[in-house]
Amino acid sequence: MRRWLALGGAALALALATARLAPVVSAAGSVEALVKDDGGRPLADVVVSLAPSGAPAPTLPSATGLMDQQNKTFVPHVLVVPVGTPVTFPNRDNIRHHVYSFSPPKRFELPLYIGTPAAPVVFDKPGVVVLGCNIHDWMVGYVYVSATPYFAKTGEDGRARLGDVPAGAYEARVWHPRMRAEPDKTGKPITIATGDPSQLEFVVALKSDRRAPAPPRPEYERPQS
């Protein structure tokens, strides 16, 4: 009898220890967003983000971001990263670029260079960082530094999907470089639950595109027929 009691006690202790060590799996859901402009057309490069209601957003580790320079253009046009993300700025052109930003969330300058700068730029404050090139005025890009890790960017079809979002209440917002309204005025409450994805739709009124046009390519740069 003592032997059986001892074995039973050991089994119970093992079960309790296993329960304490087992990871806690929280319920998660997803969101599918559709964004159109005020003319009813799907809108690309829209940042859709979810901020938890009544609680600060968690800080999650992030990989290094990448903002390329190709054909005298920033690629992608809009890069979305969480706060604290280092971003590299490789120049894949055969000419030098001089990347800079005067935006309050991140003021920096990468003087004339070809290739990849030795150190990435760390975006440690939330907000929109407008990029320019001191040599090519038409080169404009954006780094959207998100205060929440729950975000996605729309494609050409105007759709974005946010997955693995912990269940709970959130406020959804959108941002676009040419948006007329302030992002905090686009907020919509949404509750995330497990099961079928939650649905969101936004209509974004746009300003006119005031970017300087790129000059025509010289004859020697044009593809030969």
Buried (B, 14 or more C-beta within 10 A) or exposed (E): EEEEEEEEEEEEEEEEEEEEEEEEEEEBBBBBBBBBBEEEEBBBBBBBBBBBEEEEBEEEEBEEBBBBBEEBBBEBBBBBBBBBBBBBBBBEBEEEBBBBBEBEBBEBEBEEBEEBBEEBBBBEBBBBBBBBBBEBEEBBBBBBBBBBBBBBBBEEEBBBEBEEBBBBEBBBBBBBBBBEEEBEEBEEEBEBEEEEBBEBEBBBEBEEEEEEEEEEEEEEEEEEE
